[in-house]
Amino acid sequence: MVNLYGFELNKIGEAEYEVKNDYQGSALRIFAEEKLLTKMDEEVFIQARNVAQLPGLVGPTIIMADAHSGYGAPIGTVFAMDAEEGYVSPGAVGYDINCGMRLITTNLFYAELKNSIEKLINLLFDYVPAGVGRKGFLKVSREELKKLVQDGVSYLVSAKGIGWSNDIRHIEEKGKIAGADFSSVSKEAVDRGMSQLATLGSGNHYLEIQKVEKIINKDLAKELGIKEVNQIVVMVHCGSRGFGHQVCTDYLRIFERHLSEFKIVLNDRQLVCAPIHSQYAKEYLAGMAAAANFAFVNREAITYQIRLAFEKVFGKSAEELEMNLVYDVAHNMAKFEEHEIPNNLKNNGGLKKKVLVHRKGATRSFPGQPVIIGGSMETGSYLLVGSGEAMKKAFGSTAHGSGRTMSRAKAKKMVHGQKLWQKMKSQGIIVRSASWAGLAEEAGFAYKNISDVVESISSAGLSKPVAYFRPVGNIKG
Amino acid sequence: MVQQKWKIIDNQNLADIKVEVYGKNEEDLFGNILGVFTDIVTEVDKVKEEKEIAIKITGKNLSELISNFINKLIYIKDTSLTLFKKGKFRLTFIEDGYSLYSVLLGQKISRNLPIKTDIKALTLHKFKVERIGKKYKATLVFDI
């Protein structure tokens, strides 16, 4: 047993703990080795307990190894709502709807790229706007934006000629969340999104050039296009920009205004939720799907620009450079899925049923599906695949990153961005950032060790590691 | 003694930013909210008074009014790419709550304005507005 901040945690499996249920809610399970568990901040446990007390939950509330405090639900939370009698919580999906990761291969090796890395990073910094106030290359009318967010990546490829049709099958839900409805999106969201298409944004969003450092599972790696050590890959982390943030803001406000109709008690207003079959919930899910599609389109448009930059620097076509999409996976989303409910006597343990899975800062991890886990810009990232165990234990979910251990404000006090930039350069990582402060916020020491996170989710059986990548160039907002 | 306008709480909310904003009265509170908003995104002292925008917002109560005000600042930042140094505020009571008329002075985001971070949303997490004697305190957590 581990006692943390007054919470009693019993070890119930490999890298799996259950919080003593003295709070009248669903079971609360944490997938982490003890060394990560003890690094989690107190708010993680308080916020997780608040989530576990939401009405309509089916099975346990799950906290991933990379969890850290957020608002409402911790980053790294998964829970399932009964598809008939449950609730939907926009705050527990998060503001950056379908913030996610994508991984692109190349057939280049580090030795071929080494002398061109600064040129490439500078070009990418121009082609993929990052930070506050920079506009993307993709200009669309409102009518086109409507089609993009309702039809997703296939419309971008077929109507705008941006992206590869072959990419579509390598995107979660083929780049289109069904049920998106433009009329469920406010004018403010549309206005914010219009100029932000094909932009990276800020915060922890990045575009990273990486080299394969280690191949852990050779067969799986080969299948996914990761062939040899020192091969160059590109990783992108970004989301639905102001569009998604506004959708979340709008529906939190609507849900809160009508909260008294739902007769529920909340420990945190950020977790405000509405019954799944209410009009408010239906409209939110339609708006959320539109924002999710905005994010898929955003990442595909960014990929188009990345391919252009590589073509220009290396004088070969992106096809010749084998710049194939390995996968694009979402982090913040609510989705109707059918799941075996992890054993929980209080809440329909063992049943298979349709549920609305909320993943906030967590990745879907279905058997064989690629899972991309991004670390800090100083350390590295992993490619994994989903597993059957994730289906049994965690509603087909796994971790999403390395997870912060320090606030952004504190990280900025500990290092100046320029100093960090110099240090990273000496380590062979070339960085372009829209702001020194933004760079300092993302220093490696502000995050947990990515390998510890992967060890935890691998021990728990939630996903299997395939390859490990080290950064050689990074662009961040 | 100069009254503190705001305080950034840097040991909480790892991924976000939590602030306490103070005001001698309601109008002063709005001025300081504007100040901390701009100072999180850039350095408020470096913002020039080149552009004037008048906005009018309403809210059923002071909390809602503050929330609507911040959401408006986010919207203007993202769509007109404008940040504000200061403003003049006039708060009035209306039949179903409050109305705030403000004239904000600032500038377009440009290369000479150092950008620190982006504010993407005001969360409801720990969001609180308190009246302490004649003064006001707002606790805000921004998604950045």
Interface residues (C-beta under 8 A of the other chain):
Chain A: D41 E43 H68 S69 G70 Y71 G72 I75 G91 Y95 D96 G131 V132 G133 E188 D191 R192 S195 Q196 G201 S202 G203 N204 G242 H245 Q246 C248 T249 L252 R253 E256 D268 R269 Q270 V272 R404 T405 M406 S407 R408 A409 K410 K413 A434 S435 A437 G438 E441 G477
Chain B: I8 I9 D10 N11 Q12 N13 L14 A15 D16 I17 V41 S67 N71 I74 Y75 K77 D78 T79 L81 I109 P114 I115 K116 T117 D118 K120 A121 L122 T123 L124 H125 K126 F127 V141 D143 I144
